[in-house]
């Protein structure tokens, strides 16, 4: 069994399940992730959001427009910001993000418990592995060519 393949397949399966679970809430998984980032980082720019999502600025712009249309975020310029627009979640956006987080989090936690795995311990193991992969990738990318 190949760990990298199994993790990749799990993520794809989770993404598809999240899409199905979020559809009745009026969100795609991409819009949900964008909303989470805006909720956690109030005042970020569209460029910041694109970087956080790992997508192009035009792709992030489409997500921003959808979230603005649904009144889940607001886009404002502060004093001295010029044309720079800052994103903030609305009260409705924070409520929707929390509601969807509970919906998604509870589901995966239940799956883990069903196979006898402690969700908190699994999350810690995954975080530790992710941190290690980041360190290795950074070390590799810093080696001279």
N, C-alpha and C positions, 0 to 999 in steps of 0.2 A: 504494500500500500504506500502511495506517494503522498507525503504530508502536504507539499505545495499544491498538488492537484486537489486533494480533499478540501483544503482551506478555500481554494479558488471556487470549487463547486459549491461549498457551503455558502459563501458570500453571494454567489449568483442565485442560489435557492432562496436565501434570506431577502435579497433585493426583490425578487419576483413576489414573494409572500408579502413583503412590505407594500409593494404597489397595490396588491389586492386589498390589503387591510386599510390602506389610506384612501382608496378610491371613494368609499362612502363619506369620508371626511372632506372631500373636495380637494385633496392634495395628491400630487405625484410624489414619489420618493425623492426625486431631485429637488422639488419645491420644499419638501419637508426638511431635507438636510440644509438647504439654504436658509430656511426659517430658523433652524436650530443655531446656525452660525450667527445670524443677525441677533437673535435673542442673547447669545452668550457674549457677543462683542458689539454692544451698541455703539453707533457712531462710525462704524467702518464704511469704507467706500465700496463702490461697485467693483473696482479693481481688486481691493482686498478680498471681497467675497469670491471673485473669480479665482484668485490664487488659492483661497481656502478650499474651494470646491475642486480645484484642479481642472478647470475648464477655461475656455477663451472668454474674453470680456463680452463679446456679442452673445455667447451662450448664457452667461450670467445675467446679461441685460434682459433676456427673455424671461428668466426666472423672476427677476426683480419686478418686471412689468406685471407678471401674473400675481405676485404677492401684493403689489400696490393695488391692483384692480380689486383684489379680494379684501382690501383694508386690513391686511395682516402686518404690513410694514408701512412706514412713512419715509419719505425721502426729503430731507431738508438741508439747507445751507446755513451754517452758523456765521456769526460775525467774522469777517476776515477770510472766509473760506472761498470767496469768489465763486467760480462755477463748480467747485467741488461739492458734491452732494453726499450727505451722510445718511446712512440707513439706521432706522430704529424700529423695533417691533412695537406694534400698538398693543393695547390691553387685549384686544381680541386675538392678536398674534401670539402673545404670551400664553393665553388660555388654550389656543389651538395647539401650540407646540407641546404644552404640558399634557394635554389630553392624548395627543398622538404618541408622545413618549411613553406614557403609561400603557397604551394599547400595544405598542410594539415591544416594549421591554417586558411586560408581563408574559407575552407569548413565548419569547425565547427563554425566559427564566423557567416557565412551565415545561418546555421541551427538555431543558437541561436536567431539571429535577426528575422528569419521567424516566431518564436513563441513569439516575443515581449520581448525577454530577451536581456539585454545589455551584450555583451561578456566580457567586462572588469569587470563588477560587478559580473558576474557569476564566473569568474576566481578568483576574490578576495574571494568570499564566499567559493569556493572549497579549496583554499589555507588555509583559516582560519580553515575550518573543518579538513583538513589534519593535520595542526599543532596541533589542539586539540586532534585528535586521536593519534598522536605521543606522546604527553604529557601523555595521559591516559595510553597508552601501556607501556611507560617507567615507570610510577608510579607503574603499576601492576607488571612488571617484576622485580622491585626493592624490592617488599615486601618479607619479609622472608617467607620461606616455613614452 
